Amino acid sequence: MRKVLFAILLMMLPAFAAHAEKPAEVAPYIKAEHAYGEASLSKLMFHVYDAALWPDADPWSMSKPFALRLKYGMDFKGKNLAERSVDEMNDQSKLTPENEKDYYKQLAILFPDGKKGDTITAIYLPTKGTRLYHNGAYKGSITDTEFSKRFIGIWMSEKTSEPKVRKRLITKAGE
């Protein structure tokens, strides 16, 4: 009987392992205990990141607070991540040259260089901006709400360059 129970437990393990645990930095802002949706992004043969969304709204809404956590599958340079982020925002909705420069400058400060397995968590508070954490440590905030919305829109906007990732994030686990 023990062997049967052990075998059942082993078969269930991947289902438990697949669900992201709620990061400690999310707890003060988001009540949800489990990720709403999860997704992975790979390009060519490279695993870029795993993403998990914790919203307080069901269904998810850009008008309600939520947390988005990215766990990177590769090393990255903070400045490259800042540049790519500005490009993504610009592709969704044209930025002014001043905004491009300002957004890059702010993100280059907020994004450290990272290693495979590092996490960046964005806590999106629609009327206050976005708080950013690297491996659970607070890095700073985007307080301009328009900039914040554009930044989080990289993943969550209907104009995202990765609509399959967005769809998986906003689809409640188990649906």
N, C-alpha and C positions, 0 to 999 in steps of 0.2 A: 504494500500500500504506500509506503514511504517513497519508493522508487517512482510510482505513478504520480504522486503529488509533486515530487521533485522535477519530473519530466514536464508536467503541466506548467510549473513555475518557470522552468527554463524557456518554454515556448512563449510565455507571456512577457518575458524580460525585454525583448526588443520593443514591444508596444510601450512599456513604461520608459525605456531609455530614449525613445523618439521624442517625448514631450519635454520641452525646455522647462527648467526650473525657474521660478520667479526670482529675478535678481534682487538682492537686498536694496539696491538703490531705487528700485521701483516702488517698494512698499509704502513710503511716505506719501505717494501721489496717486497710486492706483490700487483699488480694492480687489480687483480680479486676482484669484489665486493661481489660475492656469492660463497658459497662452491661448489666445483665441484662435490664431492661425499660425502656421509655420511654413517656411519655404527655404529653398536652397538656390543659389545661383552659381552656375559653372559656365565658363567661356572656353571654347575649344577643349583642351584637356585639363584646364585648371579649375579647381574648386575655389571660388571667390569668397563666398560667405554663406552662413546659415542665418536666417532671420526668424524672429518670433515677435508677435504683436500681443500686447496686453492692453485692451481697452476697458474702460469702465462702462461703455455703452454696448448694448446688445440689441440690434446689430451695431457694428462699428460705425463711428461717425467722426468726420474731421472737426465737428463742432464740439466734441467732448474730449477730455484728456485721455491720452494713451501713451504707452511706452513702446518703443521699437528697439529691439536689441539685435545687433549684428555680431556674429562670431566669425572672425576672418579665417579663411582657409589658406592664407598666404601672408608673407611679410609685406609691409607697405610703408611708404614714406608719407608722413603727414602732409607735406606740401603737395605731393601728387594726388592725394585724396582730396585736398582742398580744391585743386585745379579741376579734377574730374567732377566734383560736386558743382562747381560754378558752371562748367560746361553742360551738365545735366539740367540745371535750373534754366540756363539760357536756351537750351533746346525746347523746353516746355513753353516758355514765354520769354520773349526777348528782353534782356536786361539792358539798362543804360550802361554806358562805359563806366560811369561813376559807381554804379551798383556792382558791376563785375569786379572792379578794383577793391571796393570796400568789403564785399562778401568774401573774396579770396583772402584778403588781409585778416579778417576775423577768423575764418576757418583754419588758416595756416597756423594761427596761435592755438586754436582749440584742439586741432588734431595732432597728436604726437606721432612719431614713427612707431610702427607696431610690428608684432611678430605673429606668425601663424598661431591661432588659438586665442589671440587677444579679442576683447569685446569692446564695442562702442554702444552705449545705450543712450537713446534720445528720449527724454520725457517731454512730450508735447502738451503744453498747456495753452489752449487757443487764445486766451486773452492776455497771457503773460510771456509767451515765447517758448523756447526749447532749452532744457537743461541737458548738458552733455557729460557723460561719464566714460572714462577709459578704464577697463578692468575694475569697475566698481568705484573708482576714485573720481570725484567731481573735478571737471576740467574748466567749466565755465558755462555761460548762458548766451543764447541769442535772444536779446530782449526786444528787438524790432519784430513786431508780429507779422509783418509782410515778408520779411526775410525768413522768419521762422517757418511760415507756411510754405514758402518756396522750397526751403531746405527739406522739410519733411515730405514735401511733394515729390522729391526724387524717387521715393518708394511708394508713396500713398496716393499721388495724384492720378486721375484717369489718363493723364498725358504721360505717365511714366514710360521710360524706355524699356521697362521689364514688366509688361502687363500680366504675364503668367505668375510672377513672384507676387505682385499685388493681389491678384485673385486668390492665391493660396493663403496670403496673410489675412484677407478680409473674409474668408470662408471659415466659419466656425468649425473647430476640430470635430470630426465625427460626422460632418454633413457631406 
